[in-house]
């Protein structure tokens, strides 16, 4: 076991180094189809590449519990979490990171499971105090301890002294066994689940417990009870034990005593484990990048930053850009040539907003954000099955966003990349202008990238752009945002560079 634990620790450290250097291909992440359906089909997942092999959700996922994984995903996507006990205050991540520089690392090591496969998630069973087994068998609950002791004693004496009625006694026990067999198997299933969880999360239980002595007793007793379940593998010994002494009933009674004594402690620690498990990916992000800073909330509904960058860019490729102060109803239009950094800039803001909303630190400084409702329309999808075109898909998404903005008390923050591409330029301009007007009325903060310079003439827009530079006759990009509207284009240059002839460039 120790060798396994050392190997698992080594593997974890190598993953940490890959996260630190941005070599995400070395990390074994999930395939898109391995995520829950609500996650892989979520607009944020699609538009921000959250579920790709090198997407944020997979790269920084350190969770090991099933519920912790689900909670981590929902928290980052700003979805509501059904179990309110699993909600955590944003300051919790900051408090963990403040304790000392290696506390987060040691906490993560306590969550390592030596025998776990990559990305494997484990259940941690909730202890239900209600006992349906005895509820249906109140007479048996009082009767079986006497009968369960009498039976083996009488059978032993009967074999020694040839006492009568031995077959009848075995028949009675057999009939009793048949009556409770199906329900007792459910109890054994619960015992095995609890025992497995106790064994698998033993280090974590003890580490997070305030009082370790009763926690160790709790783990020891349920583990011992779980060892008894090995007899279920062999049906004949299991049958014989029940014919002799109603063995299942004794074990179910032991489970009842364990629940009575340790049930509340188990459930409290279970919540603590799952809750901590779900926030550790964000804690780990802050641990790896101590230069990241925690955002501040804006009661006025403003969104701004002195600097920010996309969290998945490796350190060597990071270019920090400011975010001018955006108030409810503001519109930022970002223009610029191809590959200059427009869409990445939008994604940088969106990812920083999601991190801040999750309580995690942001790669940047002086990030201020409101209570928000985030929407993205960056990558539209058509559907042959539903007969939906790209254009109609975008229109439906925009309609949904506008209606959601009406019913929310939070500030809608929208990221729109070259919207309504599927129609002619005249209608696209009119439609986009009207959509932006409606969103302004709803006090939404809107970020829009476009190649259509006419759109940049919208009077209330804040105008910024990215551009390419000429270096030794080649295109070069500094990925720095600038004020104003872009005056350069590079589509024809890119075509010529790839060997596609442009015969009438003057046109």
MOJOSUL-V985095 format. One record per backbone hydrogen bond with DSSP energy under -0.5 kcal/mol. CO is the residue of the C=O (numbers start at 0). NH is the residue of the N-H. Records with the same first field share a line. If there is no record, write none. Layout:
# MOJOSUL-V985095
CO->NH / NH
This chain:
# MOJOSUL-V985095
0->4
1->5
2->6
3->7
4->8
5->9
6->10
7->11
8->12
9->13
10->14
11->15
12->16
13->17
14->18
15->19
16->20
17->21 / 22
21->23
22->25
23->26
26->28
30->33
31->34
35->38 / 39
36->40
38->41
41->45
42->46
43->47
44->49 / 50
45->48
48->51
49->56 / 57
51->54
54->58
55->59
57->60
59->61
63->121
64->68
65->69
66->70
67->71
68->72
69->73
70->74
71->75
72->76
73->78
74->77
79->81
81->83
82->85
83->86
88->91
89->92 / 93
90->94
91->95
92->96
93->97
94->98
95->98 / 99
99->102 / 103
101->105
102->106
103->107
104->108
105->109
106->110
107->110
108->111
111->113
112->115
116->119
121->65
125->127
126->128
129->131
130->134
131->135
133->136
136->140
137->141
138->142
139->143
142->145 / 146
143->147
144->148
145->149
146->150
147->151
148->152
149->153
150->154
151->155
152->156
153->157
154->158
155->159
156->160
157->161 / 162
164->168
165->169
166->170
167->171
168->172
169->173
170->174
171->175
172->176
173->177
174->178
175->179
176->180
179->183
180->184
181->185
182->186
183->187
184->188
185->189
186->190
187->191
188->192
189->193
190->194
191->195
192->196
193->197
194->198
195->199
196->200
198->201
200->204
201->205
202->206
203->207
204->208
209->211
210->214
211->215
212->216
213->217
214->218
215->219
216->220
217->221
218->222
219->223
220->224
221->225
222->226
223->227
224->227 / 228
225->228
226->229
227->230
228->231
229->232
230->233
232->234
233->237
234->238
235->239
236->240
237->241
238->242
239->243
240->244 / 246
241->245
245->248 / 249
246->250
247->251
248->252
249->253
250->254
251->255
252->256
253->257
254->258
255->259
256->260
257->261
258->262
261->265
262->266
263->267
264->268
265->269
266->270
267->271
268->272
269->273
270->274
271->275
272->276
273->277
274->278
275->279
276->280
278->281 / 282
279->283
280->284
281->285
282->286
283->287
284->288
288->291
292->361
295->368
296->298
297->300
302->325
303->367
304->322
306->364
307->320
309->312
313->316 / 317
314->317
320->307
322->304
324->326
325->302
326->329
329->445
330->332 / 461
331->333 / 447
332->334 / 463
333->449
334->465
336->339
340->344
341->345
342->346
343->347
344->348
345->349
346->350
347->351
348->352
349->353
350->354
351->355
352->356
353->357
354->359
355->358
361->292 / 363
362->308
364->305 / 306
366->295
367->303
368->297
369->371
370->410
372->412
374->414
376->416
382->386 / 387
386->388
387->382
388->392
389->393
390->394
391->395
392->396
393->397
394->398
395->399
396->400
397->401
398->402
399->403
400->404
401->405
402->406
404->407
409->411
410->372
411->413 / 444
412->374
413->415 / 446
414->376
415->417 / 448
419->422
423->427
424->428
425->429
426->430
427->431
428->432
429->433
430->434
431->435
432->436
433->437
434->438
435->439
436->440
437->441
438->443
439->442
443->445
444->413
445->331
446->415
447->333
448->417
450->452
451->454 / 455
453->456
454->457
457->460
459->330
460->462
461->332
462->483
463->334
464->481
465->336
466->477
468->470 / 475
470->473
473->470
475->468
481->464
489->493
490->494
491->495
492->496
493->497
494->499
495->498
498->500
500->502
501->504
503->506
